[in-house]
C-alpha cells in the first residue's frame, strides 16, 4: 500500500489524476491510499500532524502557494517521499528538479507520462536502501524508514514510537510483537517496556544510556549485560 497525496486547485484535474492512479493500480497490481487537497495549506496541516505520503503529486501553478514552495515545505518533514510535479507548461519542467522531484508531468500528456512517473516512484520507494514499516491508525497511514525510528516504548496501554522527523506515533500492538515485526538487529531492548535504535545511542553510563538528541533512558538490571555486550560489539571496543 502506497500513500499518495494529490494537491491541485482544479477538481477536474484531481479526478483525472485519480483515474490514472486507478488504471495504474489495476495494471500493475499496486494499491494506493489516496488523499486529495485543493489547498496547499490543508495538505501541510496533515504533514505537520505527522501524516506523510510516500508519493506527493503537486500542481505547480496554484494561487497563494505554488507547487515548488509546497515541495520545499514538505521536504522539511520527509527526505524520502517522492514528489511528482504537474503543470500545463513544458518550459517549467527543468525547474522541478530543484526540489528533488522525481518526475515532471505535463497535464496534456497526463495519461502517458504519469504512468512512467508512477513506475519510477514505486521502484524508487521499493528499492530504498533502508527498510520501512507502514503504520496505520484509523484512516491515517505512515511509511516509516527503520533509520528514522529512535526508540519504541510501552506507556500505559499504548505503544509510542518516537521518530526522527515525525515525532511520536502511537500504535495498539504489543511491544514484543512490534519488535518481532521489525526483525532488525539495530534495535535493542534496554528494558522490557522499551527498545532503542542502536544508531541513536551516544553513551552508556551505569544503568542509563544517552541518545544523540540528549534524551536519557534507564536500562534495567536484567538487560544491562546484554546491552553492554551488544554495544561493545557494535562500537568495536
Secondary structure as UniProt FT lines:
FT   STRAND          2..7
FT   HELIX           11..28
FT   STRAND          32..37
FT   HELIX           40..48
FT   TURN            49..50
FT   STRAND          55..59
FT   HELIX           67..75
FT   TURN            76..77
FT   STRAND          82..87
FT   HELIX           90..99
FT   STRAND          103..106
FT   HELIX           107..109
FT   HELIX           110..126
FT   STRAND          132..137
FT   TURN            138..139
FT   STRAND          140..145
FT   HELIX           146..148
FT   STRAND          149..155
FT   TURN            156..157
FT   STRAND          158..163
FT   TURN            164..166
FT   STRAND          167..171
FT   HELIX           175..182
FT   TURN            185..186
FT   STRAND          187..191
FT   TURN            192..193
FT   STRAND          194..197
FT   HELIX           198..200
FT   STRAND          201..205
FT   TURN            206..207
FT   STRAND          208..211
FT   TURN            212..213
FT   STRAND          216..218
FT   HELIX           221..235
//
